[in-house]
Amino acid sequence: MYKILVADDHPLFREAICGVIANGFPGCETLETEDLDSALKIAAEEDDLDLILLDLNMPGMNGLNGLISLRNESPTIPVVIVSAEQDKQIVLQAITYGAVGFITKSSPREQMTDALQQILNGNVYLPSDIIRSEKPRSSIQRRHDDNQIPAEMLSSLTRRQLLVLERMSEGESNKQIAYHLNIAETTVKAHVSAILRKLGVHNRIQAVLSAGNINFNQYLKR
């Protein structure tokens, strides 16, 4: 089964997340640590780790710099941020810096299990409630808006591709999109490839970032 490192400085949360893993993935081996330095050491020694669950605010992290350090030192081990943070920009920034998922500590056990399963299946997990949330428009966000997808690029997408992009922006995996749109998962993958090509982006995360504040209803009504 899987081998997962839980890196968090709160013993009660480590115990809780290890319980989620034990219940959802019987036979899974879990390792625990409470700071970035020891997480880096374990990751270097345990090259068969399947996943690292990384607290954003434990000692040594210095925000997302700890994530960057871990990705640089052990680039082949997937890292998921597990945090109480619920700021949409930080969630998306963590993914941009190489995390394969972001799980909020307030998530119910069932949702955490589902998130871990998606990630272990090779998907990126984003908390859809945070991705959909609206925030006051700061100067940073206005600059981000300036870099969003031009209207003519969005207009080049078919209705089905717009529906797929909308669900991508809500953090859904290909499997979830296929279920909700009642199409084959291979069809979803084909749509995602076409979306990336038409929008001129290189990966799914860039597409999600670009689609952050799009009013999909405006384009789906045409």
C-alpha positions in Angstrom: 0.0 0.0 0.0 0.9 3.7 0.2 3.6 5.3 2.4 2.6 8.8 3.5 4.5 11.4 5.5 2.3 13.7 7.7 4.3 16.9 8.5 2.4 19.0 11.0 3.4 20.6 14.4 0.0 19.9 16.0 0.0 16.4 17.6 -3.8 16.3 17.7 -4.1 17.1 14.0 -1.4 14.6 13.1 -3.4 12.0 15.0 -6.6 13.0 13.3 -5.2 12.9 9.8 -3.4 9.5 10.4 -6.8 8.2 11.5 -8.4 9.4 8.3 -5.6 7.7 6.3 -5.9 4.4 8.4 -9.7 4.3 7.9 -9.7 5.2 4.2 -6.6 3.3 3.1 -6.1 0.2 5.2 -2.6 -1.0 5.4 -1.1 2.4 4.5 2.1 3.2 6.3 2.3 6.7 7.8 5.3 8.6 9.1 5.1 11.8 11.2 7.2 14.9 11.7 6.7 18.4 13.2 9.0 20.7 11.3 10.3 21.4 7.8 13.9 20.3 8.5 12.9 16.8 9.6 10.4 16.6 6.7 13.3 17.4 4.3 15.5 14.7 6.0 12.8 12.0 5.9 11.9 12.8 2.3 15.6 12.4 1.4 15.9 9.1 3.2 12.5 7.6 2.3 12.6 7.7 -1.5 9.6 5.4 -1.7 7.2 7.9 -0.2 4.0 8.2 -2.2 2.8 11.5 -0.7 3.7 14.2 1.7 1.0 16.1 3.6 2.6 19.4 4.5 1.3 22.0 7.1 1.7 25.5 5.7 2.5 27.1 9.1 4.7 24.6 11.0 8.2 25.6 12.1 10.7 26.3 9.2 8.0 26.7 6.6 8.2 30.5 6.1 5.0 30.4 4.2 5.2 28.8 0.8 9.0 28.9 0.8 9.0 25.5 2.7 7.0 24.0 -0.1 9.5 25.3 -2.7 12.4 23.9 -0.7 10.8 20.5 -0.4 9.9 20.4 -4.1 13.5 21.3 -5.0 15.0 18.7 -2.7 12.6 15.9 -3.5 11.0 16.7 -6.8 9.6 13.2 -7.4 7.5 13.1 -4.3 4.0 14.6 -4.6 3.3 17.3 -1.9 -0.2 18.3 -0.6 -0.6 21.4 1.5 -2.9 20.8 4.5 -3.8 24.1 6.2 -6.4 26.1 8.0 -5.7 28.8 5.4 -8.8 29.6 3.2 -7.5 32.4 1.0 -8.1 31.6 -2.6 -4.9 33.2 -3.9 -2.8 31.3 -1.5 -4.5 28.0 -2.5 -3.8 28.7 -6.2 -0.3 29.9 -5.4 0.5 26.7 -3.6 -0.5 24.7 -6.7 1.5 27.0 -8.9 4.6 26.4 -6.7 4.2 22.6 -7.2 1.7 21.2 -4.7 -0.6 18.6 -6.2 -3.4 19.5 -3.9 -4.7 21.8 -1.1 -6.8 20.3 1.7 -8.3 22.6 4.4 -8.2 21.4 8.0 -11.9 22.1 8.4 -12.8 19.5 5.8 -15.0 16.6 6.9 -13.3 13.2 7.2 -15.1 11.9 4.1 -14.0 14.9 2.0 -10.4 14.5 3.2 -10.5 10.8 2.2 -12.0 11.6 -1.2 -9.3 14.4 -1.7 -6.5 12.0 -0.8 -7.9 9.3 -3.2 -8.1 11.8 -6.0 -4.5 12.9 -5.4 -3.2 9.3 -5.1 -5.0 8.6 -8.4 -2.8 11.2 -10.0 -5.2 14.1 -10.0 -4.8 17.7 -8.6 -7.2 18.4 -5.8 -8.5 22.0 -5.1 -11.2 22.9 -2.5 -14.1 23.9 -4.7 -15.8 26.0 -2.1 -12.7 28.2 -1.9 -12.1 28.3 -5.6 -15.6 29.5 -6.2 -15.5 32.1 -3.4 -15.6 35.8 -4.3 -13.1 38.2 -2.7 -13.0 42.0 -2.7 -11.0 43.2 -5.7 -7.6 44.3 -4.4 -5.0 45.9 -6.6 -3.3 42.5 -6.9 -6.5 40.9 -8.1 -7.1 43.7 -10.6 -3.7 43.1 -12.1 -4.6 39.4 -12.2 -7.8 40.3 -14.0 -5.7 42.1 -16.6 -4.0 38.9 -17.4 -7.1 36.8 -17.8 -8.2 35.1 -20.9 -9.1 37.5 -23.7 -12.8 37.3 -24.8 -11.9 36.2 -28.3 -10.1 33.1 -26.9 -13.1 32.2 -24.7 -15.3 32.6 -27.7 -13.2 30.1 -29.6 -14.2 27.4 -27.1 -17.2 25.2 -27.9 -20.1 25.0 -25.4 -18.9 21.6 -24.1 -15.4 22.9 -23.7 -16.7 25.9 -21.7 -18.6 23.5 -19.4 -15.5 21.5 -18.9 -13.4 24.6 -18.1 -16.1 25.8 -15.7 -15.9 22.5 -13.8 -12.0 22.6 -13.9 -12.1 26.0 -12.3 -14.2 24.5 -9.5 -11.5 22.0 -8.7 -13.1 18.9 -10.2 -11.1 16.0 -11.5 -11.6 14.5 -15.0 -13.5 11.7 -13.4 -15.9 14.1 -11.6 -16.3 16.2 -14.8 -17.2 13.1 -16.8 -19.8 12.1 -14.2 -21.4 15.5 -14.0 -21.5 16.0 -17.8 -22.4 12.4 -18.5 -19.5 11.9 -20.9 -16.5 9.5 -21.0 -13.4 10.4 -19.1 -11.4 10.0 -22.3 -13.7 12.6 -23.8 -13.0 15.0 -20.9 -9.2 14.5 -21.4 -9.6 15.4 -25.1 -11.6 18.5 -24.2 -9.0 19.6 -21.6 -6.2 19.2 -24.3 -8.2 21.3 -26.7 -8.9 24.0 -24.0 -5.2 24.3 -23.2 -4.3 24.6 -26.8 -7.0 27.2 -27.6 -6.2 29.3 -24.5 -2.4 29.1 -25.1 -1.6 27.7 -21.7 0.7 24.8 -20.8 -1.2 23.0 -18.1 -4.5 22.7 -16.2 -3.4 25.0 -13.3 -2.7 27.9 -15.7 -6.1 27.4 -17.2 -7.8 27.4 -13.8 -5.8 30.6 -12.8 -6.8 32.3 -16.0 -10.5 31.3 -15.6 -10.7 32.6 -12.0 -13.4 35.3 -12.3 -15.0 34.4 -15.6 -18.8 34.7 -15.8 -19.4 31.4 -17.6 -23.1 32.1 -17.9 -22.3 35.0 -20.2 -20.6 32.7 -22.7 -22.9 29.7 -22.3 -26.0 31.8 -23.2 -24.7 32.6 -26.7 
